[in-house]
Amino acid sequence: MFGNKKNNTGLTFVAQGTKISGESHFTGEALIGGEVYGKVSSTGKITIELEGYVDGELNCEELKVSGSFKGKLKCKKLNITSTGTVEGEIACESMEIFEGGQFIGMRVREDIALLNTVPLNQDSHTEPKADIQAERQAN
């Protein structure tokens, strides 16, 4: 009785026809049927319904996509249904794509830096491409 406290944060619903832009934070579960643009974070699960659309940066525990998501996503679990489309850069622990669902982009692990963000090691020996080609032609 006293040891089991449930988090009664409720459900946030963004209705179809509604457009939200800017920075949004949901403390519980969120259901998106409209359009959301910008930076979105949630401590719970976010569901993008069939007509829903999210464009921007999204950080949440779990994301279920039946509509469309475009941008950068960081979550523990991603579920793309048969009608869902996810486009962008995704960092997640597990991903499930049902037949018909689409994933367009790149999935990365958080602990691995992307190639274009890794600084070059000044101590490593690398030859410019032109020098290698000139050397090959001379031999």
Buried (B, 14 or more C-beta within 10 A) or exposed (E): EEEEEEEEEEEBBBEBEEEBEEEBEBEBBBBBBBBBBBBBBBBBBBBBBEBBBBBBBBBBEBBBBBBBBBBBBBBEBBBBBEBBBBBBBBBBEEBEBEEEBBBEBEBBEEEEEEEEEEEEEEEEEEEEEEEEEEEEEEE
